[in-house]
Amino acid sequence: MPTITPNLWFDTQGEDAAKFYVSVFPNSKITNVLYYGEAGPRPAGTVLTVDFVLDGQPYTAINGGPEFTFSEAISLLINCADQEEVDHYWTKLSAGGEEGPCGWLKDKYGLSWQVAPAALGELLADPDQGRAERAMKAMLGMKKIDVAELFRAADAEV
């Protein structure tokens, strides 16, 4: 079975981004840095690609130029165990970036992330449709997901 590695296109910040990401996630490291040679198209010796691993998942950052930028059409989902993990990843990844609705954010490099607690999926899939709808309505009003508030809303009397 082939390995599927997300390849993230940056202008020139691939190495900085990879260093940042491996500092945020446990069990992460940069595994290889490849440089442009004399053939270009960028100056010889500048970083071409950075291979890195985030908690077991391989990624490659490429410094391909300004032609392409990130959009919300792709995001990386972090399934968090609890509020403490939500707070940790939200704080680290949103620093210098942009907070969005419903647990979404863009980091300082423009990459979109979804920071979601496991409880969110459980509540939205609750067999009690009213409870699931109340949780959804609460989530739609949040930026960073507040697990306690999700449960308060879900369990509110109607």
Contact map, one row per residue, 1 for C-alpha under 8 A:
11100000000000000000000000000000000000000000000000000000000000000000000000000000000000000000000000000000000000000000000000000000000000000000000000000000000000
11110000000000000000000000000000000000000000000000000000000000000000000000000000000000000000000000000000000000000000000000000000000000000000000000000000000000
11111000000000000000000000000000000000000000000000000000000000000000000000000000000000000000000000000000000000000000000000000000000000000000000000000000000000
01111100000000000000000000000000000000000000000000000000000000000000000000000000000000000000000000000000000000000000000000000000000000000000000000000000000000
00111110000000000000000000000000000000000000000000000000111100000000000000000000000000000000000000000000000000000000000000000000000000000000000000000000000000
00011111000000000000000000000000000000000000000000000000011100000000000000000000000000000000000000000000000000000000000000000000000000000000000000000000000000
00001111100000000000000000000000000000000000000000000000001111000000000000000000000000000000000000000000000000000000000000000000000000000000000000000000000000
00000111110000000000000000000000000000000000000000000000001111000000000000000000000000000000000000000000000000000000000000000000000000000000000000000000000000
00000011111001000000000000000000000000000000000000000000000011111001110000000000000000000000000000000000000000000000000000000000000000000000000000000000000000
00000001111111000000000000000000000000000000000000000000000011111101100000000000000000000000000000000000000000000000000000000000000000000000000000000000000000
00000000111111000000000000000000000000000000000000000000000001111111000000000000000000000000000000000000000000000000000000000000000000000000000000000000000000
00000000011111100000000000000000000000000000001000000000000000111000000000000000000000000000000000000000000000000000000000000000000000000000000000000000000000
00000000011111111000000000000000000000000000000000000000000000100000000000000000000000000000000000000000000010000000000000000000000000000000000000000000000000
00000000111111111100000000000000000000000000001011000000000011100000000000000000000000000000000000000000000000000000000000000000000000000000000000000000000000
00000000000111111110000000000000000000000000001011000000000010000000000000000000000000000000000000000000000000000000000000000000000000000000000000000000000000
00000000000011111111000000000000000000000000000000000000000000000000000000000000000000000000000000000000000000000000000000000000000000000000000000000000000000
00000000000011111111100000000000000000000000000000000000000010000000000000000000000000000000000000000000000010000000000000000000000000000000000000000000000000
00000000000001111111110000000100000000000000000001010000000010000000000000000000000000000000000000000000000000000000000000000000000000000000000000000000000000
00000000000000111111111000000100000000000000000000000000000000000000000000000000000000000000000000000000000000000000000000000000000000000000000000000000000000
00000000000000011111111100000000000000000000000000000000000000000000000000000000000000000000000000000000000000000000000000000000000000000000000000000000000000
00000000000000001111111110000000000000000000000000000100000000000000000000000000000000000000000000000000000000000000000000000000000000000000000000000000000000
00000000000000000111111111011100000000000000000000011100000000000000000000000000000000000000000000000000000000000000000000000000000000000000000000000000000000
00000000000000000011111111010000000000000000000000000000000000000000000000000000000000000000000000000000000000000000000000000000000000000000000000000000000000
00000000000000000001111111000000000000000000000000000000000000000000000000000000000000001001100000000000000000000000000000000000000000000000000000000000000000
00000000000000000000111111110000000000000000000000000110000000000000000000000000000000000000000000000000000000000000000000000000000000000000000000000000000000
00000000000000000000011111110000000000000000000000000110000000000000000000000000000000000000000000000000000000000000000000000000000000000000000000000000000000
00000000000000000000000011111000000000000000000000000111000000000000000000000000000000000000000000000000000000000000000000000000000000000000000000000000000000
00000000000000000000011011111100000000000000000000011111000000000000000000000000000000000000000000000000000000000000000000000000000000000000000000000000000000
00000000000000000000010000111110000000000000000000011100000000000000000000000000000000000000000000000000000000000000000000000000000000000000000000000000000000
00000000000000000110010000011111100000000000000001111000000000000000000000000000000000000000000000000000000000000000000000000000000000000000000000000000000000
00000000000000000000000000001111100000000000000001111000000000000000000000000000000000000000000000000000000000000000000000000000000000000000000000000000000000
00000000000000000000000000000111110000000000000001110000000000000000000000000000000000000000000000000000000000000000000000000000000000000000000000000000000000
00000000000000000000000000000111111000000000001111100000000000000000000000000000000000000000000000000000000000000000000000000000000000000000000000000000000000
00000000000000000000000000000001111100000000001111000000000000000000000000000000000000000000000000000000000000000000000000000000000000000000000000000000000000
00000000000000000000000000000000111110000001111110000000000000000000000000000000000000000000000000000000000000000000000000000000000000000000000000000000000000
00000000000000000000000000000000011111111111111100000000000000000000000000000000000000000000000000000000000000000000000000000000000000000000000000000000000000
00000000000000000000000000000000001111110011100000000000000000000000000000000000000000000000000000000000000000000000000000000000000000000000000000000000000000
00000000000000000000000000000000000111110011000000000000000000000000000000000000000000000000000000000000000000000000000000000000000000000000000000000000000000
00000000000000000000000000000000000111111001000000000000000000000000000000000000000000000000000000000000000000000000000000000000000000000000000000000000000000
00000000000000000000000000000000000111111111000000000000000000000000000000000000000000000000000000000000000000000000000000000000000000000000000000000000000000
00000000000000000000000000000000000100111110000000000000000000000000000000000000000000000000000000000000000000000000000000000000000000000000000000000000000000
00000000000000000000000000000000000100011111010000000000000000000000000000000000000000000000000000000000000000000000000000000000000000000000000000000000000000
00000000000000000000000000000000000111011111110000000000000000000000000000000000000000000000000000000000000000000000000000000000000000000000000000000000000000
00000000000000000000000000000000001111110111110000000000000000000000000000000000000000000000000000000000000000000000000000000000000000000000000000000000000000
00000000000000000000000000000000001110000011111000000000000000000000000000000000000000000000000000000000000000000000000000000000000000000000000000000000000000
00000000000000000000000000000000001100000111111100000000000000000000000000000000000000000000000000000000000000000000000000000000000000000000000000000000000000
00000000000101100000000000000000111100000000111111000000000000100000000000000000000000000000000000000000000000000000000000000000000000000000000000000000000000
00000000000000000000000000000000111100000000011111000000000001110000000000000000000000000000000000000000000000000000000000000000000000000000000000000000000000
00000000000001100000000000000000111000000000001111100000000111100000000000000000000000000000000000000000000000000000000000000000000000000000000000000000000000
00000000000001100100000000000111110000000000001111110000000111000000000000000000000000000000000000000000000000000000000000000000000000000000000000000000000000
00000000000000000000000000000111100000000000000011111000011110000000000000000000000000000000000000000000000000000000000000000000000000000000000000000000000000
00000000000000000100010000011111000000000000000001111100011110000000000000000000000000000000000000000000000000000000000000000000000000000000000000000000000000
00000000000000000000010000011110000000000000000000111111111000000000000000000000000000000000000000000000000000000000000000000000000000000000000000000000000000
00000000000000000000110011111000000000000000000000011111111000000000000000000000000000000000000000000000000000000000000000000000000000000000000000000000000000
00000000000000000000000011110000000000000000000000001111100000000000000000000000000000000000000000000000000000000000000000000000000000000000000000000000000000
00000000000000000000000000110000000000000000000000001111110000000000000000000000000000000000000000000000000000000000000000000000000000000000000000000000000000
00001000000000000000000000000000000000000000000000001111111000000000000000000000000000000000000000000000000000000000000000000000000000000000000000000000000000
00001100000000000000000000000000000000000000000000111101111100000000000000000000000000000000000000000000000000000000000000000000000000000000000000000000000000
00001111000000000000000000000000000000000000000000111100111110000000000000000000000000000000000000000000000000000000000000000000000000000000000000000000000000
00001111000000000000000000000000000000000000000011110000011111000000000000000000000000000000000000000000000000000000000000000000000000000000000000000000000000
00000011110001101100000000000000000000000000000011110000001111100000000000000000000000000000000000000000000000000000000000000000000000000000000000000000000000
00000011111001000000000000000000000000000000000111000000000111110000000000000000000000000000000000000000000000000000000000000000000000000000000000000000000000
00000000111111000000000000000000000000000000001110000000000011111000000000000000000000000000000000000000000000000000000000000000000000000000000000000000000000
00000000111100000000000000000000000000000000000100000000000001111110000000000000000000000000000000000000000000000000000000000000000000000000000000000000000000
00000000111100000000000000000000000000000000000000000000000000111111000000000000000000000000000000000000000000000000000000000000000000000000000000000000000000
00000000011000000000000000000000000000000000000000000000000000011111100000000000000000000000000000000000000000000000000000000000000000000000000000000000000000
00000000001000000000000000000000000000000000000000000000000000011111100000000000000000000000000000000000000000000000000000000000000000000000000000000000000000
00000000111000000000000000000000000000000000000000000000000000001111110000000000000000000000000000000000000000000000000000000000000000000000000000000000000000
00000000110000000000000000000000000000000000000000000000000000000111111000000000000000000000000000000000000001000000000000000000000000000000000000000000000000
00000000100000000000000000000000000000000000000000000000000000000001111101000000000000000000000000000000000001110000000000000000000000000000000000000000000000
00000000000000000000000000000000000000000000000000000000000000000000111111000000000000000000000000000000000001110000000000000000000000000000000000000000000000
00000000000000000000000000000000000000000000000000000000000000000000011111100000000000000000000000000000000000110000000000000000000000000000000000000000000000
00000000000000000000000000000000000000000000000000000000000000000000001111100000000000000000000000000000000000000000000000000000000000000000000000000000000000
00000000000000000000000000000000000000000000000000000000000000000000011111110000000000000000000000000000000000010000000000000000000000000000000000000000000000
00000000000000000000000000000000000000000000000000000000000000000000000111111000000000000000000000000000000000111100000000000000000000000000000000000000000000
00000000000000000000000000000000000000000000000000000000000000000000000001111100000000000000000000000000000000011100000000000000000000000000000000000000000000
00000000000000000000000000000000000000000000000000000000000000000000000000111110000000000000000000000000000000001111000000000000000000000000000000000000000000
00000000000000000000000000000000000000000000000000000000000000000000000000011111000000000000000000000000000000001111000000000000000000000000000000000000000000
00000000000000000000000000000000000000000000000000000000000000000000000000001111100000000000000000000000000000000011110000000000000000000000000000000000000000
00000000000000000000000000000000000000000000000000000000000000000000000000000111111011000000000000000000000000000011110000000000000000000000000000000000000000
00000000000000000000000000000000000000000000000000000000000000000000000000000011111011000000000000000000000000000000111000000000000000000000000000000000000000
00000000000000000000000000000000000000000000000000000000000000000000000000000001111111000000000000000000000000000000111000000000000000000000000000100000000000
00000000000000000000000000000000000000000000000000000000000000000000000000000001111111100000000000000000000000000000100000000000000000000000000001100000000000
00000000000000000000000000000000000000000000000000000000000000000000000000000000011111110000000000000000000000000000000000000000000000000000000000000000000000
00000000000000000000000000000000000000000000000000000000000000000000000000000001111111111000000000000000000000000000000000000000000000000000000000000000000000
00000000000000000000000000000000000000000000000000000000000000000000000000000001111111111100000000000000000000000011100000000000000000000000000110000000000000
00000000000000000000000000000000000000000000000000000000000000000000000000000000001111111110000000000000000000000000000000000000000000000000000100000000000000
00000000000000000000000000000000000000000000000000000000000000000000000000000000000111111111000000000000000000000000000000000000000000000000000000000000000000
00000000000000000000000100000000000000000000000000000000000000000000000000000000000011111111100000000000000000000010000000000000000000000000000000000000000000
00000000000000000000000000000000000000000000000000000000000000000000000000000000000001111111110000000000100000000010000000000000000000000000000100000000000000
00000000000000000000000000000000000000000000000000000000000000000000000000000000000000111111111000000000000000000000000000000000000000000000000000000000000000
00000000000000000000000100000000000000000000000000000000000000000000000000000000000000011111111000000000000000000000000000000000000000000000000000000000000000
00000000000000000000000100000000000000000000000000000000000000000000000000000000000000001111111010000000111100000000000000000000000000000000000000000000000000
00000000000000000000000000000000000000000000000000000000000000000000000000000000000000000111111111100000111100000000000000000000000000000000000000000000000000
00000000000000000000000000000000000000000000000000000000000000000000000000000000000000000011111111000000001100000000000000000000000000000000000000000000000000
00000000000000000000000000000000000000000000000000000000000000000000000000000000000000000000011111000000001100000000000000000000000000000000000000000000000000
00000000000000000000000000000000000000000000000000000000000000000000000000000000000000000000111111100000111111000000000000000000000000000000000000000000000000
00000000000000000000000000000000000000000000000000000000000000000000000000000000000000000000011111110000111100000000000000000000000000000000000000000000000000
00000000000000000000000000000000000000000000000000000000000000000000000000000000000000000000010011111001110000000000000000000000000000000000001100000000000000
00000000000000000000000000000000000000000000000000000000000000000000000000000000000000000000000001111111110000000000000000000000000000000000001000000000000000
00000000000000000000000000000000000000000000000000000000000000000000000000000000000000000000000000111111100000000000000000000000000000000001111100000000000000
00000000000000000000000000000000000000000000000000000000000000000000000000000000000000000000000000011111000000000000000000000000000000000011111110000000000000
00000000000000000000000000000000000000000000000000000000000000000000000000000000000000000000000000011111100000000111000000000000000000000000011110000000000000
00000000000000000000000000000000000000000000000000000000000000000000000000000000000000000000000000111111110000011110000000000000000000000000001100000000000000
00000000000000000000000000000000000000000000000000000000000000000000000000000000000000000100110011111011111000011110000000000000000000000000000000000000000000
00000000000000000000000000000000000000000000000000000000000000000000000000000000000000000000110011110001111111111000000000000000000000000000000000000000000000
00000000000000000000000000000000000000000000000000000000000000000000000000000000000000000000111111000000111111111000000000000000000000000000000000000000000000
00000000000000000000000000000000000000000000000000000000000000000000000000000000000000000000111111000000011111100000000000000000000000000000000000000000000000
00000000000010001000000000000000000000000000000000000000000000000000000000000000000000000000000010000000011111100000000000000000000000000000000000000000000000
00000000000000000000000000000000000000000000000000000000000000000000111000000000000000000000000010000000011111110000000000000000000000000000000000000000000000
00000000000000000000000000000000000000000000000000000000000000000000011100100000000000000000000000000000011111111000000000000000000000000000000000000000000000
00000000000000000000000000000000000000000000000000000000000000000000011101110000000000000000000000000001111001111100000000000000000000000000000000000000000000
00000000000000000000000000000000000000000000000000000000000000000000000000111100000000000000000000000001111000111110000000000000000000000000000000000000000000
00000000000000000000000000000000000000000000000000000000000000000000000000111100000000000000000000000011100000011111000000000000000000000000000000000000000000
00000000000000000000000000000000000000000000000000000000000000000000000000001111000001001100000000000011100000001111100000000000000000000000000110000000000000
00000000000000000000000000000000000000000000000000000000000000000000000000001111000001000000000000000010000000000111110100000000000000000000000010000000000000
00000000000000000000000000000000000000000000000000000000000000000000000000000011111001000000000000000000000000000011111110000000000000000000000010100000000000
00000000000000000000000000000000000000000000000000000000000000000000000000000011110000000000000000000000000000000001111111000000000000000000000000000000000000
00000000000000000000000000000000000000000000000000000000000000000000000000000000110000000000000000000000000000000000111111100000000000000000000000100000000000
00000000000000000000000000000000000000000000000000000000000000000000000000000000000000000000000000000000000000000001111111110000000000100000000000100100000000
00000000000000000000000000000000000000000000000000000000000000000000000000000000000000000000000000000000000000000000111111111000000000000000000000000000000000
00000000000000000000000000000000000000000000000000000000000000000000000000000000000000000000000000000000000000000000011111111100000000000000000000000000000000
00000000000000000000000000000000000000000000000000000000000000000000000000000000000000000000000000000000000000000000001111111100001100100000000000000010010000
00000000000000000000000000000000000000000000000000000000000000000000000000000000000000000000000000000000000000000000000111111100000110110000000000000000000000
00000000000000000000000000000000000000000000000000000000000000000000000000000000000000000000000000000000000000000000000011111110000100000000000000000000000000
00000000000000000000000000000000000000000000000000000000000000000000000000000000000000000000000000000000000000000000000001111111101100000000000000000000000000
00000000000000000000000000000000000000000000000000000000000000000000000000000000000000000000000000000000000000000000000000001111100100000000000000000000000000
00000000000000000000000000000000000000000000000000000000000000000000000000000000000000000000000000000000000000000000000000000111111100000000000000000000000000
00000000000000000000000000000000000000000000000000000000000000000000000000000000000000000000000000000000000000000000000000000111111110000000000000000000000000
00000000000000000000000000000000000000000000000000000000000000000000000000000000000000000000000000000000000000000000000000000001111111000000000000000000010000
00000000000000000000000000000000000000000000000000000000000000000000000000000000000000000000000000000000000000000000000000100101111111100000000000000000011000
00000000000000000000000000000000000000000000000000000000000000000000000000000000000000000000000000000000000000000000000000111111111111110000000000000000010000
00000000000000000000000000000000000000000000000000000000000000000000000000000000000000000000000000000000000000000000000000010000111111111000000000000000010000
00000000000000000000000000000000000000000000000000000000000000000000000000000000000000000000000000000000000000000000000000000000011111111100000000000000111100
00000000000000000000000000000000000000000000000000000000000000000000000000000000000000000000000000000000000000000000000100110000001111111110000000000110110000
00000000000000000000000000000000000000000000000000000000000000000000000000000000000000000000000000000000000000000000000000010000000111111111000000000000000000
00000000000000000000000000000000000000000000000000000000000000000000000000000000000000000000000000000000000000000000000000000000000011111111100000000000000000
00000000000000000000000000000000000000000000000000000000000000000000000000000000000000000000000000000000000000000000000000000000000001111111110000001100100000
00000000000000000000000000000000000000000000000000000000000000000000000000000000000000000000000000000100000000000000000000000000000000111111110010000100000000
00000000000000000000000000000000000000000000000000000000000000000000000000000000000000000000000000001100000000000000000000000000000000011111110000000000000000
00000000000000000000000000000000000000000000000000000000000000000000000000000000000000000000000000001100000000000000000000000000000000001111111000000000000000
00000000000000000000000000000000000000000000000000000000000000000000000000000000000000000000000000001110000000000000000000000000000000000111111111000000000000
00000000000000000000000000000000000000000000000000000000000000000000000000000000000000000000000000111111000000000000000000000000000000000000111110000000000000
00000000000000000000000000000000000000000000000000000000000000000000000000000000000001100100000000101111000000000010000000000000000000000000011111000000000000
00000000000000000000000000000000000000000000000000000000000000000000000000000000000001000000000000000110000000000011100000000000000000000010011111100100000000
00000000000000000000000000000000000000000000000000000000000000000000000000000000001000000000000000000000000000000000000000000000000000000000010111111100000000
00000000000000000000000000000000000000000000000000000000000000000000000000000000011000000000000000000000000000000000101100000000000000000000000011111110000000
00000000000000000000000000000000000000000000000000000000000000000000000000000000000000000000000000000000000000000000000000000000000000000000000001111111000000
00000000000000000000000000000000000000000000000000000000000000000000000000000000000000000000000000000000000000000000000000000000000000000100000001111111100000
00000000000000000000000000000000000000000000000000000000000000000000000000000000000000000000000000000000000000000000000100000000000000100110000011111111110000
00000000000000000000000000000000000000000000000000000000000000000000000000000000000000000000000000000000000000000000000000100000000000100000000000111111111000
00000000000000000000000000000000000000000000000000000000000000000000000000000000000000000000000000000000000000000000000000000000000000000000000000011111111100
00000000000000000000000000000000000000000000000000000000000000000000000000000000000000000000000000000000000000000000000000000000000001100100000000001111111100
00000000000000000000000000000000000000000000000000000000000000000000000000000000000000000000000000000000000000000000000000100000011111100000000000000111111100
00000000000000000000000000000000000000000000000000000000000000000000000000000000000000000000000000000000000000000000000000000000001001000000000000000011111110
00000000000000000000000000000000000000000000000000000000000000000000000000000000000000000000000000000000000000000000000000000000000001000000000000000001111111
00000000000000000000000000000000000000000000000000000000000000000000000000000000000000000000000000000000000000000000000000000000000000000000000000000000001111
00000000000000000000000000000000000000000000000000000000000000000000000000000000000000000000000000000000000000000000000000000000000000000000000000000000000111
